[in-house]
Structures are given as structure tokens and as C-alpha cells.
Amino acid sequence: MTSLDVREVGHSFGGLNVLTNVSFDVPAGKIVGLIGPNGSGKSTLFNIINGFLVPRAGKVLLDGTDLSAMSVEARSRAGLVRTFQTPKVFEHMTVIENLMAGAYKLTRSGVLSDMFRLPGARRDVAMMRDQAHELCRRFGLERLHATAAGLLTSGQRRMLELARTYAGKPRLLLLDEPSSGLTAEEVSQLGEWLKTLNNEGMTLLLVSHDMQLMNVASMVHVLYFGEIIATGNMDDIQRNPKVREVYLGA
């Protein structure tokens, strides 16, 4: 089980403060939401958490370990993985190949073993292929297993990205606007899958403008001009006068 602790994080670009003293936590085994209007600093905060940016102040801890000196790759190997607003897939690779790529970091064989097709590498490839077919079945991609990812619909790409991320067995998953470009039916399906992943022990931090999807979160933080202005469940957030003023336009 994993917990994320964001402590007094601040960041600026030039003279513009984007984040100011942002603190919140994501308890192990929970789905936590982060909402806010465009320009509130959500993407900057996500980039700091997963290592694309170094904060000007504060720190981020995963299970109590300071991530400051860890690269994006090291954080991924530690179990912290993110998705993107536009699904990132290898367009010229098939669905199965995409899913096998997601599991590669879990293998024990190295590059040289792969090049010379040593027994350990062959076993790893067979394991990854079996797992990829199982993920196709679980995520509704079975009939598309041999299809190039570039030919998939937006919803199918999102499910492929989620399945590929799952293949790497992350402990904490950061989801950046995962419902972008999806139909209402696909958003509903995505919400059920997020609850399933959470029930299997995965901790999730979810950024979304979609209030239907945000209902899967047990706790929601509201970011406005780089500061957390409210925290609570969705009922609390929707009733909060300040949130209604600055976010919901009431």
C-alpha cells in the first residue's frame, strides 16, 4: 500500500508564482481527486510529483521517502506512474506489443540477454505475452490485440494506456484528465475500472474537470491560483461557497 505526501510545494516560472505552499496527502489505498480551473497549477503540480519539474520549495514523499533526488524513471520503478491528458501509446506497435512494453521494467533479463535471446529473456517474453493477452481480455481489447495502436479510437487508446500502465504494476497512479475526449458511456466505464484498480490495492490521484468521474474519489482537493482552497468529499466541495464562486461560477 502506498501513500503520497506533498509538503509545502512552491514553484514559479520567471516572476510568476504558479504554486504556493501546496500541501496535501494521498492515503494508501484511496482515490483522491484534484480539481481547479484552467491555469490553477494542476499540471505543474503533477509534473513536480512525477519528476518532470523540480520544485522551488517543498518536497514530495512516497511512503515517507523523499523523491527529490529521483529521476522520472527511478520514480516509475519505485511504483509512481502517471498517464497524460492525451493517451500516450506507441502508435506503430500493436495493442499486444504496447502491453508487453508496459511490463518490460518488471523483467529480470537485461538488454544483452534480449539481444542474444538467452533462455531467461525468452521466458520473460513468453511471460509478458501471456500477461498482455490477459490484459486485453480484462480491459475489453481482446478483438483488437493485433491492431496498431494508432488506429484505435480515443476511448480504446485510453483503455490501452490504462492497461499498459497496469501491466507495470504501479503502486500509485497519477491520472491527468483521463476522461478527455471520451463519450459519457466511456467515462462511466472508465470510472468503474478506476474503482476496480483501487479495490485491487492501487492508490490513485486523479485530475479531472469531469464531475461524473470525480465521484469515484473519496477525497477532493481544490487548487486555485496555486493554492489549496478547499478539501472534502464531492458533496462538501459542491456546497463550499468559495469553490462555487471561483470554480463553479456561482
Secondary structure by P-SEA (a helix, b strand, c coil): cbbbbbcbbbbbccccccccbbbbbbcccbbbbbbbcccccaaaaaaaaacccccccccccccccccccccaaaaaaacbbbbcccccccccccaaaaaaaaacccccccaaaaaaccaaaaaaaaaaaaaaaaaaaaaccccccccccccccaaaaaaaaaaaaaaacccbbbbccccccccaaaaaaaaaaaaaaaaabbbbbbbcccccccccccbbbbbccccccccccaaaaaaccccccccccc
